[in-house]
Amino acid sequence: MYTFINKTTILLLFIVLTQSIFLSYSHAQETQHNLSNNSILIINSYTESSQWSNEFINPIYDQYGINNQTDIYIEHMNMLTIDNEQVLDEYKKKLHQRYGNITPKLIILLGNSAWVLMNKEIEKDWKDVPVLLCAEKDYVGNPSTYLTKGFIPVSDRKALKDYQGNIHLTVFDAHFYIKETIELMTTVIPQMNKLIFLSDKRCISAQCRDQVDSIMESNHPNIQVEHLIAGDLTNDELIGYLKTLDSTTPVLYLSWFKKEYQQGNAILTSSLSRLLGSYSKSPVFTLHSDAVATNGLVGGFFWEKDVIQNYFLQTVKETLANPASQKTRLVQMGTPAPVINYVDFTNSGLNIKNCPSNTIFYAKPPTFLEQNYQMILIFLFLIGCLYTWWNRRIADERGKKINALTGYSSLIKNMPILYAKEELIYDANGQIVDFIYREVNPIYEKHIATKEQIIGKRQTDLKKCANSELIKLYNTLIHKKEFTFQYYYEKTQKYYTVIVVHSSQKDHLDIFCVDNTELSMTQQMLHSANHKLSAALEVADITPWKWDLDKKVILCDVNRPVELIESEGIVSEQQLSVSDSTYFSKICKQDRERIENAYTKLINGEVSKIKEEFRIIKKADATHYEWVEVQATVDEKHKNGKAKTLVGSSLVITQRKTMEEALVKAKEKAEESNKLKSAFLANMSHEIRTPLNAIVGFSGILASTSEEEEQERKEYVQIIENNNNLLLQLINDILDISKIEAGTLDFIYSSVDVNELFFSIEDSSKLKNTNENVRIFYNQQMPECCINTDKNRLTQVVTNMINNAMKFTQEGSIEFGYYPKNKDFLYFYVTDTGCGIPEDKLYNVFGRFVKLNNFAQGTGLGLSICETIVKTMGGEIGVSSKLDEGTTFWFTLPYAQTSKIVHTTKDIENARLISEKEKFVIMVAEDNESNYKLFESMLKKHYTLIHAWNGEEAVELFKKQNPHLILMDINMPKMDGYEAARLIHEIAPQTPIIAVTAFAYAEDEQRIIENGFDAYITKPIQPKKLQSKIVELLKKRFLFTL
């Protein structure tokens, strides 16, 4: 007990000394006036000894305070000492006195308390400075709760991500992993019956205690929970209580800050974490990274210090790089792996096998292999050396046992045949690897080598390398008594027939070599001639044959006998022949009679030769044929003039026939394509001339209509506009078809809210519908559905199907919608009560240029384009219909659920003020005079227009006139619209710019948005859409004053 009190006293003295130094430092800071704007201000909710806070303060100081020469200002709020508005106001006043005259690059708030109590002062003094909040919870409560250190009711909680104020806020989620740590405790301590939770009287501790109670009540209702709170009992009382616990009652440590008074001053102390491991008999788990050191804390769920610091520094870097990129940004790290101190864990009597598989261990002792890997390597090396030495010794002993053979007989000496005796050398597996010459006769010495040159020497030494082919032949003698092969001796240019037999002496061979040079040369000449003929026939894919009419057999491939003689010995011609009946039975029945008649004419002498094509049946497949071209003539005749033998050749021409058929089909396809081309041109001519006729006709009538006939003028204008839309749709269909043919049809995937999209389609379809007897409605079956798909292509397919339904539905309804077909696909449909489609035309409904009603408007390309789009996006498409009852077009798309993207509008804090009486000025950047005249006619009544002829002039004119809005053509001389917009936004980023383009594809929209345009509009320009875009942007960017 005396030792503990002594340690406690020393520790308290150290804390008092540290606090005094800090107060002196803070006072010195108060009197400092030469503070720098190149600085980072850190406001810590807790004390400077808080481990959680220092995990974020230390890396900032190391990274920016030393390396980047940035001033780091740190203020500790010591929240336990701030318990009323008066103390808080005094702190705010001092903070303002110290730093109110500087504008730091970044403000870092550590703890939710600092944000709740200081955000109004930050907004007042440092409105444009980005704020990075390290939050212990993802919500905050009322300021009074943080002063009273109470629990925040659910009704008072406000999510940090929903903050909508003027501060550029980044929230770094640094919450405690309480649930995960409790689950770890129950896993490694299966017999756990009670949990001790150590915390203090801070506001965050109250929230954590509530979270612990909620987790234990829902997940582990049989385990008791006891809360020990700093300030309610002393350190001595706590340690005395912990000594009474056993291993089934683990401790979970959050924090232990206490407010104590030294010489009348309130100070905060926290020294418990160093004492817990020394005095607690039960395992102590923690929510901080201090468990990585061997100090009695066994571990828990938390990020290792270097991991969270690196992630935090990356967030600081991103915030400094983009200080005003967006209002509120939430940065989350996910869930860490459990961390266990191996020494403290095992000392606590816990079983290491109960730890999860992804556990990170600290202080874990090395394995046997890690400790002794060098000795193991040395041992294996010595074993290898011993093995090598032993093999060499065995080989030497075998060599000593070889005995020299004595003399050879006079018969061997005098016979005109080369003779040699060889001793075989085997390996450990009994395979012949080499041989030694032991005897040779004089003829061998005369033609090959003398005794002095070869006797007692190995073949590998003589040839410098082993004769592998000869060794392979020798190894075959294990199963044979003898074998023969041909050998060419290059030095004397002679050929030998070599006969190898077993000798009477063990492990020896007798070799006999007979000179057959003349015979070999003759065979080579015959082989060369035969090879050339065979190669020529093989290249030409020709099979020669001979037909003996008397024997009624056909000998095929006259070159085959020679090949067989060389490899297999002499083969009789009967083995190469087939009967003529068998030959003809293989011919296809449709060709057989024709071929038999042709041969009959050749045999009877009616023709001198024949050339025919026919099909033969393959053996493996009686339904498949090979085409053969045969040519034949008479070879020999009898004395009476009748044919005796026929000779000829057969050539397989299946490939040629296939090519001929392909050419015929290609010709037919080309002719069909030519007809389709003509039909396409005729159809396009009709489709283009029809709306042009209405446009030209009604334009002339409109020009001659008097002002009094206003209603008629509106009707004519509406007709012209409708036909313009028809022409535009026709052009878009043709462009889509061309892209499909070229394989460049674009798909831009994004998260799409299907319900929102279908409600929009429903509204636009109702506006198009002119038939009051037809009701168009969207049948919503899923309350929420966001999928990853191409929004424009999905809209194109559904709109096309609805437009087709409107053409063929005179009364009733058109219903469209979707529902999940299964977990992988959504089923989309458009159902009408129209006239229906005849069953014999359903199969062709998705073909190009197919129009079921030639009098209805359309190109006949829409459904073909829809089919390509759906299949490219991974789905299927189809139709079902009953005549006079209605039709359902359907398609499926992959169902990949995604989160809904919430689009936020830009803040208007930098909006320009404009009087309601002031007229807006719009600059039109357009190099075509006719196009400018069109803009002028649309906008001059409501706006003041200025005109720039190219991009360079647009930039200069903007500097002089400062217009409220810009219409920017993309393709202009000297400088295009992209470059001009970039330069203008460098001067005035808030000025809205609308891109004007003749392209209307998803990739063009993507490029326009990426280059900083606020909106875009496609040609041909529709006045209502243009006016709507302008009004929408002006309302966002300007504040109107009286």
Rosetta blueprint (number, residue, H / E / L):
1 M L
2 Y H
3 T H
4 F H
5 I H
6 N H
7 K H
8 T H
9 T H
10 I H
11 L H
12 L H
13 L H
14 F H
15 I H
16 V H
17 L H
18 T H
19 Q H
20 S H
21 I H
22 F H
23 L H
24 S H
25 Y H
26 S H
27 H H
28 A H
29 Q H
30 E H
31 T L
32 Q L
33 H L
34 N L
35 L L
36 S L
37 N L
38 N L
39 S E
40 I E
41 L E
42 I E
43 I E
44 N E
45 S L
46 Y L
47 T L
48 E L
49 S L
50 S L
51 Q H
52 W H
53 S H
54 N H
55 E H
56 F H
57 I H
58 N H
59 P H
60 I H
61 Y H
62 D H
63 Q H
64 Y H
65 G H
66 I H
67 N L
68 N L
69 Q L
70 T L
71 D E
72 I E
73 Y E
74 I E
75 E E
76 H E
77 M L
78 N L
79 M H
80 L H
81 T H
82 I L
83 D L
84 N L
85 E H
86 Q H
87 V H
88 L H
89 D H
90 E H
91 Y H
92 K H
93 K H
94 K H
95 L H
96 H H
97 Q H
98 R H
99 Y H
100 G L
101 N L
102 I L
103 T L
104 P L
105 K L
106 L E
107 I E
108 I E
109 L E
110 L E
111 G L
112 N H
113 S H
114 A H
115 W H
116 V H
117 L H
118 M H
119 N H
120 K H
121 E H
122 I H
123 E H
124 K H
125 D H
126 W L
127 K L
128 D L
129 V L
130 P L
131 V E
132 L E
133 L E
134 C E
135 A E
136 E L
137 K L
138 D L
139 Y E
140 V E
141 G L
142 N L
143 P H
144 S H
145 T H
146 Y H
147 L H
148 T H
149 K L
150 G L
151 F L
152 I L
153 P L
154 V H
155 S H
156 D H
157 R L
158 K E
159 A E
160 L H
161 K H
162 D H
163 Y L
164 Q L
165 G L
166 N L
167 I L
168 H L
169 L E
170 T E
171 V E
172 F E
173 D E
174 A L
175 H L
176 F L
177 Y L
178 I H
179 K H
180 E H
181 T H
182 I H
183 E H
184 L H
185 M H
186 T H
187 T H
188 V H
189 I L
190 P L
191 Q L
192 M L
193 N L
194 K E
195 L E
196 I E
197 F E
198 L E
199 S E
200 D L
201 K L
202 R L
203 C H
204 I H
205 S H
206 A H
207 Q H
208 C H
209 R H
210 D H
211 Q H
212 V H
213 D H
214 S H
215 I H
216 M H
217 E H
218 S H
219 N H
220 H L
221 P L
222 N L
223 I L
224 Q E
225 V E
226 E E
227 H E
228 L E
229 I E
230 A E
231 G L
232 D L
233 L E
234 T L
235 N H
236 D H
237 E H
238 L H
239 I H
240 G H
241 Y H
242 L H
243 K L
244 T L
245 L L
246 D L
247 S L
248 T L
249 T L
250 P L
251 V E
252 L E
253 Y E
254 L L
255 S L
256 W L
257 F L
258 K E
259 K E
260 E E
261 Y E
262 Q E
263 Q L
264 G L
265 N E
266 A E
267 I E
268 L E
269 T E
270 S L
271 S L
272 L L
273 S H
274 R H
275 L H
276 L H
277 G H
278 S H
279 Y H
280 S L
281 K L
282 S L
283 P L
284 V E
285 F E
286 T E
287 L L
288 H L
289 S H
290 D H
291 A H
292 V H
293 A L
294 T L
295 N L
296 G L
297 L E
298 V E
299 G E
300 G E
301 F E
302 F L
303 W L
304 E L
305 K H
306 D H
307 V H
308 I H
309 Q H
310 N H
311 Y H
312 F H
313 L H
314 Q H
315 T H
316 V H
317 K H
318 E H
319 T H
320 L H
321 A H
322 N L
323 P L
324 A L
325 S L
326 Q L
327 K L
328 T E
329 R E
330 L E
331 V E
332 Q L
333 M L
334 G L
335 T L
336 P L
337 A L
338 P E
339 V E
340 I E
341 N E
342 Y H
343 V H
344 D H
345 F H
346 T H
347 N H
348 S L
349 G L
350 L L
351 N L
352 I H
353 K H
354 N H
355 C L
356 P L
357 S L
358 N L
359 T L
360 I E
361 F E
362 Y E
363 A L
364 K L
365 P L
366 P L
367 T L
368 F H
369 L H
370 E H
371 Q H
372 N H
373 Y H
374 Q H
375 M H
376 I H
377 L H
378 I H
379 F H
380 L H
381 F H
382 L H
383 I H
384 G H
385 C H
386 L H
387 Y H
388 T H
389 W H
390 W H
391 N H
392 R H
393 R H
394 I H
395 A H
396 D H
397 E H
398 R H
399 G H
400 K H
401 K L
402 I L
403 N L
404 A L
405 L L
406 T L
407 G L
408 Y L
409 S L
410 S H
411 L H
412 I H
413 K H
414 N H
415 M L
416 P L
417 I L
418 L E
419 Y E
420 A E
421 K E
422 E E
423 E E
424 L E
425 I E
426 Y E
427 D L
428 A L
429 N L
430 G L
431 Q L
432 I E
433 V E
434 D E
435 F E
436 I E
437 Y E
438 R E
439 E E
440 V E
441 N L
442 P H
443 I H
444 Y H
445 E H
446 K H
447 H H
448 I L
449 A L
450 T L
451 K H
452 E H
453 Q H
454 I H
455 I L
456 G L
457 K L
458 R E
459 Q H
460 T H
461 D H
462 L H
463 K H
464 K L
465 C L
466 A L
467 N L
468 S H
469 E H
470 L H
471 I H
472 K H
473 L H
474 Y H
475 N H
476 T H
477 L H
478 I H
479 H L
480 K L
481 K L
482 E E
483 F E
484 T E
485 F E
486 Q E
487 Y E
488 Y E
489 Y E
490 E L
491 K L
492 T L
493 Q L
494 K E
495 Y E
496 Y E
497 T E
498 V E
499 I E
500 V E
501 V E
502 H E
503 S L
504 S L
505 Q L
506 K L
507 D L
508 H E
509 L E
510 D E
511 I E
512 F E
513 C E
514 V E
515 D E
516 N L
517 T H
518 E H
519 L H
520 S H
521 M H
522 T H
523 Q H
524 Q H
525 M H
526 L H
527 H H
528 S H
529 A H
530 N H
531 H H
532 K H
533 L H
534 S H
535 A H
536 A H
537 L H
538 E H
539 V H
540 A L
541 D L
542 I E
543 T E
544 P E
545 W E
546 K E
547 W E
548 D E
549 L L
550 D L
551 K L
552 K L
553 V E
554 I E
555 L E
556 C E
557 D L
558 V L
559 N L
560 R H
561 P H
562 V H
563 E H
564 L H
565 I H
566 E H
567 S H
568 E H
569 G L
570 I L
571 V L
572 S L
573 E H
574 Q H
575 Q H
576 L H
577 S E
578 V E
579 S E
580 D H
581 S H
582 T H
583 Y H
584 F H
585 S H
586 K L
587 I E
588 C L
589 K H
590 Q H
591 D H
592 R H
593 E H
594 R H
595 I H
596 E H
597 N H
598 A H
599 Y H
600 T H
601 K H
602 L H
603 I H
604 N L
605 G L
606 E L
607 V L
608 S L
609 K E
610 I E
611 K E
612 E E
613 E E
614 F E
615 R E
616 I E
617 I E
618 K L
619 K L
620 A L
621 D L
622 A L
623 T L
624 H L
625 Y E
626 E E
627 W E
628 V E
629 E E
630 V E
631 Q E
632 A E
633 T E
634 V E
635 D E
636 E E
637 K E
638 H L
639 K L
640 N L
641 G L
642 K L
643 A E
644 K E
645 T E
646 L E
647 V E
648 G E
649 S E
650 S E
651 L E
652 V E
653 I L
654 T H
655 Q H
656 R H
657 K H
658 T H
659 M H
660 E H
661 E H
662 A H
663 L H
664 V H
665 K H
666 A H
667 K H
668 E H
669 K H
670 A H
671 E H
672 E H
673 S H
674 N H
675 K H
676 L H
677 K H
678 S H
679 A H
680 F H
681 L H
682 A H
683 N H
684 M H
685 S H
686 H H
687 E H
688 I H
689 R H
690 T H
691 P H
692 L H
693 N H
694 A H
695 I H
696 V H
697 G H
698 F H
699 S H
700 G H
701 I H
702 L H
703 A H
704 S H
705 T L
706 S L
707 E L
708 E L
709 E L
710 E H
711 Q H
712 E H
713 R H
714 K H
715 E H
716 Y H
717 V H
718 Q H
719 I H
720 I H
721 E H
722 N H
723 N H
724 N H
725 N H
726 L H
727 L H
728 L H
729 Q H
730 L H
731 I H
732 N H
733 D H
734 I H
735 L H
736 D H
737 I H
738 S H
739 K H
740 I H
741 E H
742 A H
743 G L
744 T L
745 L L
746 D L
747 F L
748 I L
749 Y L
750 S E
751 S E
752 V E
753 D E
754 V H
755 N H
756 E H
757 L H
758 F H
759 F H
760 S H
761 I H
762 E H
763 D H
764 S H
765 S H
766 K H
767 L H
768 K H
769 N L
770 T L
771 N L
772 E L
773 N L
774 V E
775 R E
776 I E
777 F E
778 Y E
779 N E
780 Q L
781 Q L
782 M L
783 P L
784 E L
785 C L
786 C E
787 I E
788 N E
789 T E
790 D L
791 K H
792 N H
793 R H
794 L H
795 T H
796 Q H
797 V H
798 V H
799 T H
800 N H
801 M H
802 I H
803 N H
804 N H
805 A H
806 M H
807 K H
808 F L
809 T L
810 Q L
811 E L
812 G E
813 S E
814 I E
815 E E
816 F E
817 G E
818 Y E
819 Y E
820 P E
821 K L
822 N L
823 K L
824 D L
825 F E
826 L E
827 Y E
828 F E
829 Y E
830 V E
831 T E
832 D E
833 T L
834 G L
835 C L
836 G L
837 I L
838 P L
839 E H
840 D H
841 K H
842 L H
843 Y H
844 N H
845 V L
846 F L
847 G L
848 R L
849 F L
850 V L
851 K L
852 L L
853 N L
854 N L
855 F L
856 A L
857 Q L
858 G L
859 T L
860 G L
861 L L
862 G H
863 L H
864 S H
865 I H
866 C H
867 E H
868 T H
869 I H
870 V H
871 K H
872 T H
873 M L
874 G L
875 G L
876 E L
877 I E
878 G E
879 V E
880 S E
881 S E
882 K E
883 L L
884 D L
885 E L
886 G E
887 T E
888 T E
889 F E
890 W E
891 F E
892 T E
893 L E
894 P E
895 Y L
896 A L
897 Q E
898 T L
899 S L
900 K L
901 I L
902 V L
903 H L
904 T L
905 T L
906 K L
907 D L
908 I L
909 E L
910 N L
911 A L
912 R E
913 L E
914 I E
915 S E
916 E L
917 K L
918 E L
919 K L
920 F L
921 V E
922 I E
923 M E
924 V E
925 A E
926 E L
927 D L
928 N L
929 E H
930 S H
931 N H
932 Y H
933 K H
934 L H
935 F H
936 E H
937 S H
938 M H
939 L H
940 K L
941 K L
942 H L
943 Y L
944 T E
945 L E
946 I E
947 H E
948 A E
949 W L
950 N L
951 G H
952 E H
953 E H
954 A H
955 V H
956 E H
957 L H
958 F H
959 K H
960 K H
961 Q H
962 N L
963 P L
964 H L
965 L E
966 I E
967 L E
968 M E
969 D E
970 I L
971 N L
972 M L
973 P L
974 K L
975 M L
976 D L
977 G H
978 Y H
979 E H
980 A H
981 A H
982 R H
983 L H
984 I H
985 H H
986 E H
987 I H
988 A L
989 P L
990 Q L
991 T L
992 P L
993 I E
994 I E
995 A E
996 V E
997 T E
998 A L
999 F L
1000 A L
1001 Y L
1002 A H
1003 E H
1004 D H
1005 E H
1006 Q H
1007 R H
1008 I H
1009 I H
1010 E H
1011 N L
1012 G L
1013 F L
1014 D L
1015 A E
1016 Y E
1017 I E
1018 T E
1019 K L
1020 P L
1021 I L
1022 Q L
1023 P H
1024 K H
1025 K H
1026 L H
1027 Q H
1028 S H
1029 K H
1030 I H
1031 V H
1032 E H
1033 L H
1034 L H
1035 K H
1036 K H
1037 R H
1038 F E
1039 L E
1040 F E
1041 T E
1042 L L
